[in-house]
Amino acid sequence: MDKSHMLHTLDVAMAEARAWARTGWLMTFGRNGVPVVSLPDAQARPERFVNRQEALAYWRSVAEAGEETAAQGEKAKAALERGDARLAEGAIYFAVYVEKRLNKPRSTWEPVLAGLRALTPSA
């Protein structure tokens, strides 16, 4: 993977992260395991839905995590453009760390980190 491909990979990952809460994934809430798959789904639930507040809180935290990881992606991209692979790796590593809290079925940032490490093995 070359530098321009890595920059494109970062752009894709940032767009994906910013959309996490909107596109979602399977998450269940409550004793009965009711699926609420995204923030729009949680917002559409009736007020009487017992786990509505829990679902809203989870998906709002996903939205915040998506924005935070995308900000780290922006930081990594700027660092790579300046030739600072070490700073880029640190930013992406932090994005991986933030993402791990979410119980996502597929990682957005771990493949980016692996690609960066393959690009700059001494980083």
DSSP file with accessible surface (Angstrom, degrees, kcal/mol):
  #  RESIDUE AA STRUCTURE BP1 BP2  ACC     N-H-->O    O-->H-N    N-H-->O    O-->H-N    TCO  KAPPA ALPHA  PHI   PSI    X-CA   Y-CA   Z-CA
    1    1 A M              0   0  103      0, 0.0     2,-0.1     0, 0.0     0, 0.0   0.000 360.0 360.0 360.0 129.2    0.0    0.0    0.0
    2    2 A D     >  -     0   0   90      1,-0.1     4,-2.2     4,-0.0     5,-0.2  -0.424 360.0 -97.5 -95.0 174.6    1.4    3.4   -1.0
    3    3 A K  H  > S+     0   0   94      1,-0.2     4,-2.5     2,-0.2     5,-0.2   0.896 121.6  50.8 -60.7 -43.2    0.9    6.7    0.7
    4    4 A S  H  > S+     0   0   78      1,-0.2     4,-2.0     2,-0.2    -1,-0.2   0.896 110.8  49.6 -65.4 -36.5   -1.8    7.9   -1.6
    5    5 A H  H  > S+     0   0   90      2,-0.2     4,-2.6     1,-0.2    -1,-0.2   0.896 110.0  51.3 -66.9 -38.6   -3.7    4.7   -1.1
    6    6 A M  H  X S+     0   0    0     -4,-2.2     4,-2.4     2,-0.2    -2,-0.2   0.911 107.9  52.0 -64.5 -41.2   -3.4    5.1    2.7
    7    7 A L  H  X S+     0   0   29     -4,-2.5     4,-2.0     2,-0.2    -2,-0.2   0.919 111.5  47.1 -61.9 -40.5   -4.7    8.6    2.5
    8    8 A H  H  X S+     0   0  111     -4,-2.0     4,-2.4     2,-0.2    -2,-0.2   0.917 109.6  53.7 -65.3 -41.9   -7.7    7.3    0.5
    9    9 A T  H  X S+     0   0   30     -4,-2.6     4,-2.5     1,-0.2    -2,-0.2   0.899 107.9  50.9 -59.8 -39.9   -8.2    4.5    3.1
   10   10 A L  H  X S+     0   0    0     -4,-2.4     4,-2.7     2,-0.2    -1,-0.2   0.918 108.2  51.8 -63.4 -43.6   -8.3    7.1    5.8
   11   11 A D  H  X S+     0   0   64     -4,-2.0     4,-2.2     1,-0.2    -2,-0.2   0.924 111.5  47.0 -59.1 -44.1  -10.9    9.1    4.0
   12   12 A V  H  X S+     0   0   73     -4,-2.4     4,-2.5     2,-0.2    -2,-0.2   0.928 112.7  48.9 -63.9 -44.8  -13.1    6.0    3.6
   13   13 A A  H  X S+     0   0    4     -4,-2.5     4,-2.8     1,-0.2    -2,-0.2   0.905 110.5  51.1 -63.8 -39.7  -12.6    5.1    7.3
   14   14 A M  H  X S+     0   0    2     -4,-2.7     4,-2.4     2,-0.2    -1,-0.2   0.927 111.0  47.7 -65.7 -41.7  -13.5    8.6    8.4
   15   15 A A  H  X S+     0   0   61     -4,-2.2     4,-1.0    -5,-0.2    -2,-0.2   0.920 113.4  48.7 -63.6 -42.0  -16.7    8.6    6.4
   16   16 A E  H >X S+     0   0   54     -4,-2.5     3,-0.7     1,-0.2     4,-0.5   0.931 111.1  49.7 -63.0 -44.7  -17.6    5.2    7.7
   17   17 A A  H >< S+     0   0    1     -4,-2.8     3,-1.3     1,-0.3     4,-0.4   0.911 107.4  53.7 -63.1 -41.6  -17.0    6.2   11.3
   18   18 A R  H 3< S+     0   0   95     -4,-2.4    -1,-0.3     1,-0.3    -2,-0.2   0.746 111.7  47.4 -65.0 -20.5  -19.1    9.4   10.9
   19   19 A A  H <X>S+     0   0   11     -4,-1.0     4,-3.2    -3,-0.7     5,-0.5   0.442  80.0 103.9 -99.2  -0.9  -22.0    7.2    9.7
   20   20 A W  H <X5S+     0   0    3     -3,-1.3     4,-2.9    -4,-0.5    -1,-0.1   0.892  83.4  44.1 -49.7 -51.0  -21.8    4.5   12.4
   21   21 A A  H  45S+     0   0    8     -4,-0.4    18,-3.0     1,-0.2    -1,-0.3   0.837 117.9  45.6 -68.2 -30.9  -24.8    5.7   14.4
   22   22 A R  H  45S+     0   0  162     -3,-0.5    -2,-0.2    16,-0.2    -1,-0.2   0.905 123.0  32.6 -78.8 -43.2  -26.9    6.2   11.3
   23   23 A T  H  <5S+     0   0   98     -4,-3.2    -2,-0.2    -7,-0.2    -3,-0.2   0.854  95.6 167.9 -84.4 -36.6  -26.0    2.9    9.5
   24   24 A G     << -     0   0   17     -4,-2.9     2,-0.3    -5,-0.5    14,-0.2   0.087  27.0-122.2  66.0-166.6  -25.7    0.9   12.7
   25   25 A W        -     0   0   26     12,-0.9     2,-0.4    11,-0.2    11,-0.1  -0.934  46.8 -55.6-166.2 173.4  -25.4   -2.8   13.4
   26   26 A L        +     0   0  123     -2,-0.3     2,-0.4     9,-0.1    11,-0.1  -0.486  60.8 159.5 -69.6 118.9  -27.4   -5.3   15.4
   27   27 A M        -     0   0   33     -2,-0.4     9,-2.8     9,-0.1     2,-0.3  -0.991  22.2-154.3-134.9 139.8  -27.7   -4.4   19.0
   28   28 A T  E     -A   35   0A  76     -2,-0.4     2,-0.4     7,-0.3     6,-0.1  -0.876   6.9-160.9-117.1 152.0  -30.2   -5.7   21.4
   29   29 A F  E   > +A   34   0A   6      5,-2.0     5,-2.3    -2,-0.3     3,-0.2  -0.962  43.7   9.0-133.6 145.5  -31.6   -4.1   24.5
   30   30 A G  T > 5S-     0   0   32     -2,-0.4     3,-1.5     3,-0.2    -2,-0.0   0.012  96.4 -56.8  81.8 174.5  -33.4   -5.3   27.6
   31   31 A R  T 3 5S+     0   0  240      1,-0.3    -1,-0.2     2,-0.1     0, 0.0   0.802 134.9  50.5 -61.6 -31.4  -34.3   -8.6   29.0
   32   32 A N  T 3 5S-     0   0  143     -3,-0.2    -1,-0.3     2,-0.0    -2,-0.2   0.430 108.8-122.4 -90.7   0.7  -36.1   -9.6   25.9
   33   33 A G  T < 5 -     0   0   28     -3,-1.5    -3,-0.2     1,-0.2    -2,-0.1   0.927  35.5-169.7  62.0  50.2  -33.2   -8.7   23.6
   34   34 A V  E   < -A   29   0A  40     -5,-2.3    -5,-2.0    -6,-0.1     2,-0.3  -0.570  20.9-124.6 -75.1 123.7  -35.2   -6.2   21.4
   35   35 A P  E     +A   28   0A  61      0, 0.0     2,-0.4     0, 0.0    -7,-0.3  -0.521  32.0 174.1 -73.2 131.8  -33.1   -5.2   18.4
   36   36 A V        -     0   0    0     -9,-2.8   -11,-0.2    -2,-0.3    -9,-0.1  -0.918   8.1-175.2-133.3 106.7  -32.5   -1.5   17.9
   37   37 A V        +     0   0   60     -2,-0.4   -12,-0.9   -11,-0.1     2,-0.3   0.424  54.8   1.4 -95.7  -0.5  -30.1   -1.2   15.0
   38   38 A S  S  > S-     0   0   13    -14,-0.2     4,-2.4     1,-0.1   -16,-0.2  -0.982  75.1 -93.2-169.5 171.3  -29.3    2.5   14.7
   39   39 A L  H  > S+     0   0   29    -18,-3.0     4,-2.9    -2,-0.3     5,-0.2   0.935 123.5  51.5 -64.9 -44.5  -29.8    6.0   16.2
   40   40 A P  H  > S+     0   0   60      0, 0.0     4,-1.6     0, 0.0    -1,-0.2   0.903 110.1  50.8 -60.0 -35.7  -32.7    6.7   13.8
   41   41 A D  H  > S+     0   0   39      2,-0.2     4,-0.7     1,-0.2    -2,-0.2   0.930 111.2  47.6 -64.5 -44.1  -34.3    3.4   14.9
   42   42 A A  H >< S+     0   0    0     -4,-2.4     3,-0.9     1,-0.2    -1,-0.2   0.916 111.4  50.6 -63.8 -41.4  -33.9    4.3   18.5
   43   43 A Q  H 3< S+     0   0   94     -4,-2.9    -1,-0.2     1,-0.2    -2,-0.2   0.816 107.3  54.6 -66.7 -28.2  -35.4    7.8   17.9
   44   44 A A  H 3< S+     0   0   80     -4,-1.6    -1,-0.2    -5,-0.2    -2,-0.2   0.621  84.3 107.3 -81.7 -12.3  -38.3    6.2   16.1
   45   45 A R  S << S-     0   0   60     -3,-0.9    -3,-0.0    -4,-0.7    -9,-0.0  -0.376  80.9-103.3 -66.6 144.2  -39.2    4.0   19.1
   46   46 A P    >   -     0   0   53      0, 0.0     3,-2.1     0, 0.0     6,-0.1  -0.276  26.5-113.8 -66.4 153.2  -42.3    5.0   21.0
   47   47 A E  T 3  S+     0   0  148      1,-0.3     5,-0.1    -3,-0.1     6,-0.1   0.798 116.2  61.0 -55.7 -30.8  -41.8    6.7   24.3
   48   48 A R  T 3  S+     0   0  209      4,-0.1     2,-0.4     3,-0.1    -1,-0.3   0.565  72.2 116.6 -78.7  -6.3  -43.4    3.7   26.0
   49   49 A F    X   -     0   0   34     -3,-2.1     3,-1.9     1,-0.2     4,-0.3  -0.500  66.1-140.9 -63.8 118.0  -40.6    1.4   24.8
   50   50 A V  T 3  S+     0   0  132     -2,-0.4     3,-0.3     1,-0.3     4,-0.2   0.856  95.7  37.9 -55.1 -40.9  -39.0    0.3   28.0
   51   51 A N  T 3> S+     0   0   33      1,-0.2     4,-2.6   -22,-0.1    -1,-0.3   0.178  81.3 112.4-101.7  21.4  -35.4    0.4   26.8
   52   52 A R  H <> S+     0   0   32     -3,-1.9     4,-3.0     1,-0.2     5,-0.2   0.927  78.7  47.5 -60.3 -47.0  -35.7    3.5   24.6
   53   53 A Q  H  > S+     0   0  116     -3,-0.3     4,-2.6    -4,-0.3    -1,-0.2   0.900 112.4  49.7 -64.1 -38.7  -33.5    5.7   26.8
   54   54 A E  H  > S+     0   0  100     -4,-0.2     4,-2.4     2,-0.2    -1,-0.2   0.935 113.3  46.3 -64.4 -44.7  -30.8    3.0   27.0
   55   55 A A  H  X S+     0   0    0     -4,-2.6     4,-2.7     2,-0.2     5,-0.3   0.920 112.9  49.6 -64.8 -43.6  -30.9    2.5   23.2
   56   56 A L  H  X S+     0   0    3     -4,-3.0     4,-2.5    -5,-0.2     5,-0.2   0.929 111.4  49.1 -60.9 -44.2  -30.8    6.3   22.6
   57   57 A A  H  X S+     0   0   60     -4,-2.6     4,-2.1    -5,-0.2    -2,-0.2   0.920 112.2  48.6 -62.6 -43.2  -27.8    6.6   25.0
   58   58 A Y  H  X S+     0   0   35     -4,-2.4     4,-2.1     2,-0.2    -2,-0.2   0.964 114.1  44.1 -61.6 -51.8  -25.9    3.8   23.3
   59   59 A W  H  X S+     0   0    0     -4,-2.7     4,-2.1     1,-0.2    -1,-0.2   0.841 111.7  53.6 -68.9 -29.3  -26.4    5.1   19.8
   60   60 A R  H  X S+     0   0  119     -4,-2.5     4,-2.3    -5,-0.3    -1,-0.2   0.898 108.6  49.9 -68.3 -36.9  -25.6    8.7   20.8
   61   61 A S  H  X S+     0   0   44     -4,-2.1     4,-2.6    -5,-0.2    -2,-0.2   0.871 108.2  53.9 -68.7 -32.5  -22.4    7.4   22.3
   62   62 A V  H  X S+     0   0    0     -4,-2.1     4,-2.7     2,-0.2    -2,-0.2   0.923 107.7  50.3 -63.5 -43.6  -21.7    5.6   19.0
   63   63 A A  H  X S+     0   0   37     -4,-2.1     4,-2.2     1,-0.2    -2,-0.2   0.928 112.0  47.4 -60.7 -43.5  -22.2    8.9   17.2
   64   64 A E  H  X S+     0   0  141     -4,-2.3     4,-2.5     1,-0.2    -2,-0.2   0.915 112.2  49.5 -64.1 -42.7  -19.7   10.6   19.5
   65   65 A A  H  X S+     0   0    2     -4,-2.6     4,-2.9     2,-0.2     5,-0.3   0.892 108.9  53.5 -64.4 -38.7  -17.2    7.8   19.1
   66   66 A G  H  X S+     0   0    0     -4,-2.7     4,-2.2     2,-0.2    -1,-0.2   0.922 110.7  45.8 -61.8 -42.7  -17.6    8.0   15.4
   67   67 A E  H  X S+     0   0   99     -4,-2.2     4,-2.1     2,-0.2    -2,-0.2   0.906 113.3  50.1 -66.4 -40.8  -16.8   11.7   15.4
   68   68 A E  H  X S+     0   0   80     -4,-2.5     4,-1.9     2,-0.2    -2,-0.2   0.926 112.5  45.7 -64.5 -44.9  -13.9   11.2   17.8
   69   69 A T  H  X S+     0   0    0     -4,-2.9     4,-2.2     1,-0.2    -1,-0.2   0.888 111.3  52.8 -68.1 -35.8  -12.3    8.5   15.7
   70   70 A A  H  X S+     0   0    0     -4,-2.2     4,-2.4    -5,-0.3    -1,-0.2   0.897 107.0  53.0 -64.2 -38.1  -12.9   10.5   12.5
   71   71 A A  H  X S+     0   0   46     -4,-2.1     4,-2.2     1,-0.2    -1,-0.2   0.898 108.6  49.8 -62.8 -38.3  -11.1   13.4   14.2
   72   72 A Q  H  X S+     0   0   26     -4,-1.9     4,-2.6     2,-0.2    -1,-0.2   0.873 108.2  53.7 -66.8 -36.1   -8.2   11.0   14.9
   73   73 A G  H  X S+     0   0    0     -4,-2.2     4,-2.7     2,-0.2    -2,-0.2   0.907 107.5  50.2 -62.3 -41.1   -8.3   10.0   11.2
   74   74 A E  H  X S+     0   0   85     -4,-2.4     4,-2.5     2,-0.2    -2,-0.2   0.915 110.8  49.7 -61.8 -41.9   -8.0   13.7   10.2
   75   75 A K  H  X S+     0   0   99     -4,-2.2     4,-2.3     1,-0.2    -2,-0.2   0.919 112.0  47.9 -62.7 -43.1   -5.0   14.0   12.6
   76   76 A A  H  X S+     0   0    0     -4,-2.6     4,-2.7     2,-0.2    -2,-0.2   0.901 110.6  51.5 -65.4 -40.4   -3.4   10.9   11.1
   77   77 A K  H  X S+     0   0   42     -4,-2.7     4,-2.4     2,-0.2    -2,-0.2   0.937 110.8  47.1 -63.2 -46.6   -4.0   12.1    7.5
   78   78 A A  H  X S+     0   0   36     -4,-2.5     4,-1.3     1,-0.2    -1,-0.2   0.906 112.5  50.9 -61.4 -40.8   -2.4   15.5    8.3
   79   79 A A  H  <>S+     0   0    0     -4,-2.3     5,-3.1     1,-0.2     4,-0.4   0.920 110.1  48.9 -64.3 -43.0    0.5   13.7    9.9
   80   80 A L  H ><5S+     0   0    8     -4,-2.7     3,-1.2     1,-0.2    -1,-0.2   0.897 107.0  55.3 -63.3 -40.7    1.1   11.4    7.0
   81   81 A E  H 3<5S+     0   0  108     -4,-2.4    -1,-0.2     1,-0.3    -2,-0.2   0.815 110.7  46.4 -62.8 -28.6    0.9   14.3    4.6
   82   82 A R  T 3<5S-     0   0  158     -4,-1.3    -1,-0.3    -3,-0.3    -2,-0.2   0.452 121.5-110.3 -87.7  -6.3    3.8   15.9    6.6
   83   83 A G  T < 5S+     0   0   59     -3,-1.2     2,-1.2    -4,-0.4    -3,-0.2   0.640  74.8 135.8  87.2  15.5    5.7   12.6    6.7
   84   84 A D     >< +     0   0   64     -5,-3.1     4,-1.9     1,-0.2    -1,-0.2  -0.664  18.3 165.9 -99.9  81.5    5.1   11.9   10.4
   85   85 A A  H  > S+     0   0   19     -2,-1.2     4,-2.6     1,-0.2    -1,-0.2   0.826  72.5  59.9 -66.0 -31.4    4.2    8.2   10.4
   86   86 A R  H  > S+     0   0  197      2,-0.2     4,-2.1     1,-0.2    -1,-0.2   0.937 107.6  43.6 -64.9 -45.9    4.7    7.9   14.1
   87   87 A L  H  > S+     0   0   58      2,-0.2     4,-2.3     1,-0.2    -2,-0.2   0.913 113.1  53.4 -65.1 -39.5    2.1   10.6   14.9
   88   88 A A  H  X S+     0   0    0     -4,-1.9     4,-2.4     1,-0.2     5,-0.2   0.928 108.4  49.4 -61.0 -44.1   -0.3    9.0   12.3
   89   89 A E  H  X S+     0   0   30     -4,-2.6     4,-2.8     1,-0.2    -1,-0.2   0.915 109.6  51.7 -63.0 -41.5    0.1    5.6   13.9
   90   90 A G  H  X S+     0   0   42     -4,-2.1     4,-2.1     2,-0.2    -1,-0.2   0.910 110.2  48.7 -62.3 -41.3   -0.7    7.0   17.4
   91   91 A A  H  X S+     0   0    2     -4,-2.3     4,-1.9     2,-0.2    -2,-0.2   0.927 114.0  45.0 -65.5 -43.9   -3.8    8.7   16.1
   92   92 A I  H  X S+     0   0    0     -4,-2.4     4,-2.5     2,-0.2    -2,-0.2   0.902 109.5  56.0 -68.9 -37.8   -5.1    5.6   14.4
   93   93 A Y  H  X S+     0   0  132     -4,-2.8     4,-2.3    -5,-0.2    -1,-0.2   0.922 107.4  49.6 -58.0 -43.0   -4.2    3.5   17.4
   94   94 A F  H  X S+     0   0   81     -4,-2.1     4,-2.6     1,-0.2    -1,-0.2   0.905 107.8  53.9 -64.3 -38.0   -6.4    5.7   19.6
   95   95 A A  H  X S+     0   0    0     -4,-1.9     4,-2.5     1,-0.2    -2,-0.2   0.913 108.3  49.9 -61.4 -41.0   -9.2    5.4   17.0
   96   96 A V  H  X S+     0   0   10     -4,-2.5     4,-1.9     2,-0.2    -2,-0.2   0.936 110.1  51.2 -60.8 -44.9   -8.9    1.6   17.4
   97   97 A Y  H  X S+     0   0  148     -4,-2.3     4,-0.6     1,-0.2    -2,-0.2   0.925 111.6  46.0 -59.7 -46.3   -9.0    1.9   21.1
   98   98 A V  H >< S+     0   0    8     -4,-2.6     3,-1.1     1,-0.2     4,-0.2   0.924 111.3  53.0 -64.3 -42.6  -12.2    4.1   21.1
   99   99 A E  H >< S+     0   0    8     -4,-2.5     3,-2.1     1,-0.2     5,-0.4   0.850  94.4  69.8 -64.0 -33.5  -13.9    1.8   18.6
  100  100 A K  H >< S+     0   0  129     -4,-1.9     3,-0.8     1,-0.3    -1,-0.2   0.777  89.0  64.3 -59.2 -25.3  -13.3   -1.3   20.7
  101  101 A R  T << S+     0   0  156     -3,-1.1    -1,-0.3    -4,-0.6    -2,-0.2   0.639  90.5  69.9 -69.8 -13.5  -15.9   -0.1   23.3
  102  102 A L  T <  S-     0   0    4     -3,-2.1    -1,-0.2    -4,-0.2    -2,-0.2   0.542  92.7-131.1 -90.9  -9.4  -18.7   -0.3   20.8
  103  103 A N    <   +     0   0  117     -3,-0.8    -3,-0.1    -4,-0.2    -2,-0.1   0.875  42.2 175.5  59.8  37.1  -19.2   -4.0   20.3
  104  104 A K        -     0   0   33     -5,-0.4    -1,-0.2     1,-0.1     3,-0.1  -0.477  35.6-135.2 -72.2 145.9  -19.1   -3.5   16.5
  105  105 A P  S    S+     0   0  108      0, 0.0     2,-0.4     0, 0.0    -1,-0.1   0.759  91.1  27.7 -73.3 -22.8  -19.3   -6.7   14.4
  106  106 A R  S    S-     0   0  150      0, 0.0     2,-0.2     0, 0.0    -2,-0.0  -0.992  84.3-122.7-142.7 132.4  -16.5   -5.5   12.1
  107  107 A S        -     0   0   30     -2,-0.4   -11,-0.1     1,-0.1    -7,-0.0  -0.492  16.7-172.1 -77.3 140.0  -13.7   -3.1   12.8
  108  108 A T  S  > S+     0   0    7     -2,-0.2     4,-0.5     2,-0.1    -1,-0.1   0.827  85.4  36.3 -89.3 -42.3  -13.2    0.1   10.8
  109  109 A W  H  > S+     0   0    0      2,-0.2     4,-2.5     1,-0.2     5,-0.2   0.745  99.1  70.9 -94.4 -25.2   -9.9    1.2   12.2
  110  110 A E  H  > S+     0   0   81      1,-0.2     4,-2.6     2,-0.2     5,-0.2   0.934 101.1  48.5 -61.1 -43.1   -7.9   -2.0   12.8
  111  111 A P  H  > S+     0   0   79      0, 0.0     4,-2.4     0, 0.0    -1,-0.2   0.876 110.5  52.7 -63.7 -32.1   -7.4   -2.6    9.1
  112  112 A V  H  X S+     0   0    5     -4,-0.5     4,-2.5     2,-0.2    -2,-0.2   0.936 109.9  47.9 -66.0 -44.0   -6.3    1.0    8.7
  113  113 A L  H  X S+     0   0   12     -4,-2.5     4,-2.6     1,-0.2     5,-0.2   0.925 111.7  49.8 -62.2 -43.9   -3.7    0.6   11.4
  114  114 A A  H  X S+     0   0   62     -4,-2.6     4,-2.0     1,-0.2    -1,-0.2   0.905 111.1  49.9 -62.0 -40.9   -2.5   -2.7    9.9
  115  115 A G  H  X S+     0   0   10     -4,-2.4     4,-2.0     2,-0.2    -1,-0.2   0.897 110.7  49.1 -64.9 -40.4   -2.2   -1.0    6.5
  116  116 A L  H  X S+     0   0    0     -4,-2.5     4,-2.6     1,-0.2    -2,-0.2   0.926 110.5  50.5 -65.1 -42.2   -0.2    1.9    8.0
  117  117 A R  H  < S+     0   0  110     -4,-2.6    -1,-0.2     1,-0.2    -2,-0.2   0.859 110.3  50.0 -65.6 -33.2    2.1   -0.4    9.8
  118  118 A A  H  < S+     0   0   76     -4,-2.0    -1,-0.2    -5,-0.2    -2,-0.2   0.861 111.9  48.8 -70.5 -33.6    2.7   -2.3    6.5
  119  119 A L  H  < S+     0   0   46     -4,-2.0    -2,-0.2     1,-0.3    -1,-0.2   0.881 127.1  24.5 -70.3 -39.7    3.4    1.0    4.8
  120  120 A T    ><  +     0   0   30     -4,-2.6     3,-2.3    -5,-0.1    -1,-0.3  -0.677  67.8 174.2-129.1  77.1    5.8    2.2    7.4
  121  121 A P  T 3  S+     0   0  113      0, 0.0    -1,-0.1     0, 0.0    -2,-0.1   0.775  80.8  55.5 -60.4 -21.7    7.3   -0.9    9.2
  122  122 A S  T 3         0   0  119      0, 0.0    -5,-0.1     0, 0.0   -36,-0.0   0.523 360.0 360.0 -87.7  -3.2    9.7    1.2   11.2
  123  123 A A    <         0   0   37     -3,-2.3   -37,-0.1    -6,-0.2   -39,-0.0  -0.261 360.0 360.0 -70.5 360.0    6.9    3.4   12.6
